[in-house]
Amino acid sequence: MDQIKEKKNIWKKIGKITLRTVVFLLLIFLLIAGLILTPPVQQFITNKATAYLQKKLDTKVSVGRLYIGLPKNVVLENIYLEDRQKDTLLYGGNIKVDISLINLILGRGVNINRVVLENITVKVKRQLPDTTFNFRFIIDAFTSKEAKPKDKTDTVYTPVSIGSVTLDKIRVLYKDVITGNDVEANLDHFDTEFDDFNLDKMKFDIGATRLAGLRLKAYQTKPLVVEKPEVIENAEQKEGVMPDISVKSIELEKIYADYKNDVSALYALLDLGQLKIKPDKINLSKQLVNLGDISLNKTTATIRLGKTETTNVTVKPSEQPPASSNWKIQLASLQLDSNNIQFDNDNVPSKKIRHGLYAFKG
């Protein structure tokens, strides 16, 4: 009897110790979580992270404010990052991410409910005499110098989900003298939502998408380096990696685009009032795009083919047969209202044909 009592007492002691340990760890976790939510601790984390990045990247880095609201909100304000030429590489006025921090900590995947970016500026450049992009130093700073052998068995998939994305007041500049591209884009507003976002199966079910207020200037000059064209495999070879995409609706408003290509002498201007698309079906693996219903209103578009010099060049035929292409683009209905579209070709004698609101030359 005494031995039985002693065994019971031992199990009671073990149970009490285990319970106290769990309660203690829980209190420690709650204390740390509570401290993280306080402004002084968040400012302390911000200062430490900023100092680490400045030392690691050897450039100016500043973060105005970091807010972590457990269990899912992360807010960054007034982020500034310079490139090595002391020009702005990234500025973020407001970055809000609604993410499940608990699932992220426990390794259950990256579950992002909402992403909001406001007042963002990004400048990507590649200029002479340097031939690398201005963000290359970031990749080099976080890349291990020791080569690691590739482990083909390490194919653990991390689930990633995204609910919605909203962009407001976004400015992007891209200047690349190597490829001859000079692009500037200013976006007022963009929002979209995902009913299904599966990177593993490459399946994306996109809900209503709206883009309003975009000014785009894209100029292309003769590149310094002509890259070799990528060999495109036929559809059957690529069928396994083609994404499965479905889109509920697309609405574009107030878009102005200016495109100039001095290499091919192609020039285009677009002043788009409103474009609405309700796609029915998109199957890239079967080369099928059904655009459904399209309406285009209050839009002016001009395309001009400038004069190009032609020379007698003997083109050697390719030894490989051309890849088969059986793309099908279908349209259920098309509605046009108050549009003006013009096409000019300077390589042929002037001959104008006008019909309604459409003008063609060539």
C-alpha positions as CSV (number, residue, x, y, z in Angstrom):
1,M,0.0,0.0,0.0
2,D,2.8,2.4,0.9
3,Q,4.4,1.8,-2.5
4,I,1.2,2.6,-4.3
5,K,0.8,5.8,-2.4
6,E,4.4,6.8,-3.1
7,K,3.8,6.2,-6.9
8,K,0.7,8.3,-6.8
9,N,2.5,11.1,-5.0
10,I,5.3,11.0,-7.6
11,W,2.8,11.3,-10.4
12,K,1.1,14.2,-8.6
13,K,4.5,16.0,-8.2
14,I,5.3,15.4,-11.9
15,G,1.9,16.7,-12.9
16,K,2.3,19.8,-10.7
17,I,5.8,20.5,-12.1
18,T,4.6,20.1,-15.6
19,L,1.6,22.4,-15.1
20,R,3.7,25.1,-13.4
21,T,6.2,24.9,-16.3
22,V,3.5,25.3,-18.9
23,V,1.9,28.2,-17.0
24,F,5.3,29.8,-16.5
25,L,6.2,29.5,-20.3
26,L,2.7,30.8,-21.2
27,L,3.2,33.8,-18.9
28,I,6.6,34.5,-20.4
29,F,5.1,34.4,-23.9
30,L,2.3,36.7,-22.9
31,L,4.8,39.1,-21.3
32,I,7.0,39.1,-24.4
33,A,4.0,39.6,-26.6
34,G,2.8,42.4,-24.4
35,L,6.2,44.1,-24.5
36,I,6.3,43.9,-28.3
37,L,3.0,45.7,-28.5
38,T,4.4,48.7,-26.5
39,P,5.8,51.7,-28.5
40,P,9.2,51.8,-26.6
41,V,9.9,48.1,-27.4
42,Q,8.8,48.5,-31.0
43,Q,11.0,51.5,-31.4
44,F,13.9,49.6,-29.8
45,I,13.4,46.8,-32.4
46,T,13.2,49.3,-35.2
47,N,16.5,51.0,-34.1
48,K,18.3,47.6,-33.8
49,A,17.0,46.4,-37.2
50,T,18.0,49.7,-38.9
51,A,21.5,49.7,-37.4
52,Y,22.0,46.1,-38.5
53,L,20.9,46.7,-42.1
54,Q,23.0,49.9,-42.4
55,K,26.1,47.9,-41.3
56,K,25.2,44.9,-43.4
57,L,24.4,46.9,-46.6
58,D,26.9,49.7,-46.0
59,T,24.4,52.3,-47.1
60,K,21.8,54.6,-45.6
61,V,18.7,52.8,-44.2
62,S,16.0,54.4,-42.1
63,V,12.6,53.2,-40.7
64,G,10.3,55.8,-39.3
65,R,8.0,53.4,-37.4
66,L,7.4,49.7,-36.9
67,Y,4.1,48.5,-35.5
68,I,3.4,44.8,-34.7
69,G,-0.1,44.1,-33.6
70,L,-0.4,40.4,-32.6
71,P,-1.6,38.1,-33.9
72,K,-1.5,39.4,-37.4
73,N,-0.8,43.1,-38.2
74,V,2.6,44.4,-39.3
75,V,2.9,48.1,-40.3
76,L,6.1,49.8,-41.6
77,E,6.1,53.6,-42.1
78,N,8.6,55.9,-43.8
79,I,11.2,53.3,-45.0
80,Y,14.1,54.7,-46.9
81,L,16.9,52.8,-48.6
82,E,19.7,54.3,-50.7
83,D,21.8,52.7,-53.4
84,R,25.6,52.9,-53.5
85,Q,25.3,56.1,-55.6
86,K,23.4,57.7,-52.7
87,D,20.2,57.9,-54.7
88,T,16.8,56.6,-53.6
89,L,16.4,52.8,-54.2
90,L,13.3,52.3,-52.2
91,Y,11.0,54.6,-50.2
92,G,7.9,53.3,-48.5
93,G,5.5,55.7,-47.0
94,N,3.2,53.0,-45.6
95,I,3.4,49.2,-45.8
96,K,0.6,47.3,-44.1
97,V,0.5,43.5,-44.0
98,D,-2.3,41.5,-42.4
99,I,-0.4,38.2,-41.8
100,S,-1.0,35.3,-39.5
101,L,2.2,35.6,-37.3
102,I,1.3,32.5,-35.3
103,N,1.2,30.3,-38.4
104,L,4.4,31.9,-39.6
105,I,6.2,31.2,-36.3
106,L,5.0,27.6,-36.0
107,G,6.0,27.0,-39.7
108,R,2.5,26.4,-40.9
109,G,2.9,28.6,-44.0
110,V,2.7,32.2,-45.0
111,N,-0.9,33.3,-44.8
112,I,-1.3,36.9,-45.9
113,N,-4.8,38.1,-45.7
114,R,-4.2,41.6,-47.0
115,V,-1.3,43.7,-48.3
116,V,-1.6,47.5,-48.6
117,L,1.2,49.7,-50.1
118,E,0.9,53.5,-50.0
119,N,3.3,56.2,-51.3
120,I,5.9,53.8,-52.6
121,T,8.9,54.8,-54.8
122,V,11.2,52.3,-56.4
123,K,14.2,53.2,-58.6
124,V,15.9,50.5,-60.5
125,K,18.9,51.5,-62.6
126,R,21.8,50.0,-64.6
127,Q,24.2,52.7,-65.8
128,L,27.7,53.0,-67.1
129,P,30.5,52.5,-66.2
130,D,29.0,49.9,-63.9
131,T,27.1,47.1,-65.7
132,T,25.1,45.7,-62.7
133,F,21.8,46.8,-61.2
134,N,21.8,49.3,-58.3
135,F,20.2,46.7,-56.0
136,R,22.8,44.1,-56.7
137,F,24.7,44.9,-53.4
138,I,21.7,43.7,-51.4
139,I,21.8,40.3,-53.0
140,D,25.6,40.1,-52.5
141,A,25.3,41.2,-48.8
142,F,22.9,38.3,-48.0
143,T,24.4,35.6,-50.2
144,S,26.7,33.2,-48.6
145,K,30.2,33.1,-50.1
146,E,30.5,29.4,-49.4
147,A,29.0,27.3,-52.2
148,K,26.4,24.9,-50.8
149,P,25.8,21.6,-52.6
150,K,22.3,21.3,-54.0
151,D,20.2,18.8,-52.2
152,K,17.6,17.5,-54.6
153,T,15.7,15.7,-51.8
154,D,15.0,19.1,-50.1
155,T,11.7,19.8,-51.8
156,V,9.6,20.9,-48.7
157,Y,6.8,23.1,-49.9
158,T,5.8,26.1,-47.8
159,P,2.1,27.0,-48.3
160,V,1.6,30.7,-49.3
161,S,-1.8,32.3,-49.5
162,I,-2.7,35.9,-50.4
163,G,-6.2,37.4,-49.8
164,S,-6.0,40.9,-51.4
165,V,-3.5,43.5,-52.6
166,T,-4.1,47.3,-52.6
167,L,-1.7,49.8,-54.1
168,D,-2.0,53.6,-53.8
169,K,0.4,56.3,-55.1
170,I,3.1,54.0,-56.5
171,R,6.0,55.4,-58.5
172,V,8.5,53.1,-60.4
173,L,11.5,54.2,-62.4
174,Y,13.5,51.8,-64.5
175,K,16.5,52.9,-66.5
176,D,18.8,50.4,-68.1
177,V,21.4,51.6,-70.6
178,I,22.5,48.1,-71.3
179,T,19.2,47.1,-72.8
180,G,18.2,50.6,-73.8
181,N,15.0,50.8,-71.6
182,D,13.8,54.0,-69.9
183,V,10.5,53.5,-68.1
184,E,8.6,55.7,-65.6
185,A,5.2,54.7,-64.2
186,N,3.0,56.6,-61.8
187,L,0.0,54.7,-60.4
188,D,-2.9,56.2,-58.4
189,H,-4.8,53.1,-57.4
190,F,-4.8,49.3,-57.9
191,D,-6.7,46.6,-56.0
192,T,-7.3,42.9,-56.5
193,E,-8.3,39.9,-54.5
194,F,-7.5,36.2,-54.7
195,D,-10.1,33.5,-54.1
196,D,-7.4,30.9,-54.6
197,F,-3.6,31.4,-54.5
198,N,-1.7,28.2,-54.8
199,L,2.0,28.3,-55.9
200,D,2.4,24.6,-55.5
201,K,-0.2,23.8,-58.1
202,M,0.2,27.1,-60.0
203,K,-3.5,27.8,-59.6
204,F,-4.7,31.4,-59.2
205,D,-8.3,32.4,-58.9
206,I,-8.4,36.2,-59.2
207,G,-11.4,38.2,-58.2
208,A,-12.4,41.7,-59.2
209,T,-9.4,43.7,-60.3
210,R,-9.4,47.5,-60.7
211,L,-6.7,49.9,-61.9
212,A,-7.3,53.6,-62.0
213,G,-5.0,56.5,-62.8
214,L,-1.8,55.3,-64.5
215,R,0.7,57.5,-66.4
216,L,3.3,55.4,-68.2
217,K,6.3,56.6,-70.3
218,A,8.4,53.9,-71.9
219,Y,11.3,54.8,-74.3
220,Q,13.5,52.3,-75.9
221,T,16.8,53.0,-77.6
222,K,19.5,50.9,-79.2
223,P,20.8,48.5,-76.6
224,L,24.5,48.2,-75.9
225,V,24.3,44.4,-75.7
226,V,22.0,42.3,-77.8
227,E,20.9,39.3,-75.7
228,K,20.5,35.9,-77.4
229,P,16.8,35.0,-77.9
230,E,15.4,32.5,-75.5
231,V,14.6,29.1,-77.0
232,I,10.9,28.6,-76.5
233,E,9.7,25.0,-76.2
234,N,6.4,23.9,-77.7
235,A,3.2,23.9,-75.7
236,E,3.3,20.2,-75.0
237,Q,6.7,20.4,-73.3
238,K,5.7,23.4,-71.2
239,E,2.2,22.1,-70.3
240,G,3.2,20.9,-66.9
241,V,4.3,24.3,-65.7
242,M,1.7,26.5,-67.2
243,P,-0.4,28.3,-64.6
244,D,-4.1,27.8,-64.2
245,I,-5.6,31.3,-64.1
246,S,-9.1,32.6,-63.8
247,V,-10.2,36.2,-63.5
248,K,-13.6,37.5,-62.5
249,S,-13.4,41.0,-63.9
250,I,-10.8,43.6,-65.0
251,E,-11.6,47.4,-65.0
252,L,-9.1,50.0,-66.2
253,E,-9.7,53.7,-66.0
254,K,-7.8,56.9,-66.8
255,I,-4.6,55.4,-68.3
256,Y,-2.1,57.5,-70.3
257,A,0.8,55.6,-72.0
258,D,3.5,57.0,-74.2
259,Y,5.7,54.4,-75.9
260,K,8.7,55.2,-78.2
261,N,11.0,52.6,-79.8
262,D,13.7,54.2,-81.8
263,V,15.1,50.7,-82.8
264,S,12.0,49.5,-84.6
265,A,10.6,53.0,-85.2
266,L,7.4,52.2,-83.4
267,Y,5.6,55.0,-81.6
268,A,2.3,54.7,-79.7
269,L,0.1,57.0,-77.5
270,L,-2.8,55.8,-75.5
271,D,-5.3,57.9,-73.6
272,L,-7.7,55.3,-72.2
273,G,-11.0,56.4,-70.6
274,Q,-12.5,53.1,-69.5
275,L,-12.0,49.5,-70.3
276,K,-14.0,46.6,-68.8
277,I,-13.2,43.0,-69.4
278,K,-15.1,40.0,-68.0
279,P,-13.1,37.0,-69.0
280,D,-14.9,33.7,-69.4
281,K,-12.0,31.2,-69.5
282,I,-8.2,31.3,-69.7
283,N,-6.4,28.0,-70.3
284,L,-2.7,28.7,-71.1
285,S,-1.8,25.0,-71.4
286,K,-4.4,24.5,-74.1
287,Q,-3.6,27.9,-75.7
288,L,-7.2,29.2,-75.2
289,V,-8.2,32.7,-74.1
290,N,-11.9,33.6,-73.9
291,L,-12.1,37.2,-73.1
292,G,-15.9,37.1,-72.6
293,D,-17.4,40.6,-72.7
294,I,-15.3,43.8,-73.5
295,S,-16.4,47.4,-73.4
296,L,-14.1,50.3,-74.4
297,N,-15.2,53.9,-73.8
298,K,-13.8,57.4,-74.4
299,T,-10.4,56.2,-75.6
300,T,-7.9,57.7,-78.0
301,A,-5.1,55.6,-79.4
302,T,-2.5,56.3,-82.1
303,I,0.1,54.0,-83.5
304,R,2.8,55.1,-85.9
305,L,5.4,53.1,-87.8
306,G,8.2,55.4,-88.6
307,K,10.5,55.1,-91.6
308,T,13.0,52.3,-91.5
309,E,16.0,51.7,-93.7
310,T,15.8,48.3,-95.5
311,T,18.8,46.5,-96.7
312,N,19.3,43.3,-98.7
313,V,20.1,40.7,-96.1
314,T,20.3,37.0,-96.8
315,V,18.6,35.2,-94.0
316,K,19.7,31.6,-93.4
317,P,16.7,29.4,-92.8
318,S,16.6,27.7,-89.4
319,E,17.5,24.1,-89.3
320,Q,14.8,23.4,-86.6
321,P,11.1,23.4,-87.5
322,P,9.2,26.2,-86.0
323,A,7.2,25.5,-82.9
324,S,3.6,25.0,-83.4
325,S,1.2,27.6,-82.2
326,N,-2.5,27.1,-82.0
327,W,-3.6,29.9,-79.8
328,K,-7.3,30.6,-79.8
329,I,-8.6,34.0,-78.7
330,Q,-12.4,34.2,-78.4
331,L,-14.7,37.1,-77.7
332,A,-18.4,37.0,-76.7
333,S,-19.3,40.6,-77.1
334,L,-17.6,43.9,-77.9
335,Q,-19.0,47.4,-77.1
336,L,-17.3,50.6,-78.3
337,D,-18.4,54.1,-77.4
338,S,-16.7,57.4,-78.3
339,N,-13.3,56.0,-79.3
340,N,-10.7,57.5,-81.6
341,I,-8.1,55.1,-83.0
342,Q,-5.5,56.0,-85.6
343,F,-2.8,54.0,-87.4
344,D,0.0,55.6,-89.5
345,N,2.7,53.9,-91.6
346,D,5.4,56.2,-92.9
347,N,6.9,53.4,-95.0
348,V,4.1,53.4,-97.6
349,P,2.6,56.1,-99.8
350,S,0.1,58.3,-98.0
351,K,-3.4,57.0,-98.4
352,K,-6.0,57.9,-95.8
353,I,-9.1,55.9,-95.2
354,R,-11.6,57.2,-92.6
355,H,-14.6,55.4,-91.3
356,G,-16.5,56.8,-88.3
357,L,-14.2,57.4,-85.5
358,Y,-11.4,55.2,-86.8
359,A,-8.5,56.6,-89.0
360,F,-5.9,54.5,-90.8
361,K,-3.0,55.6,-93.0
362,G,-1.1,53.1,-95.0
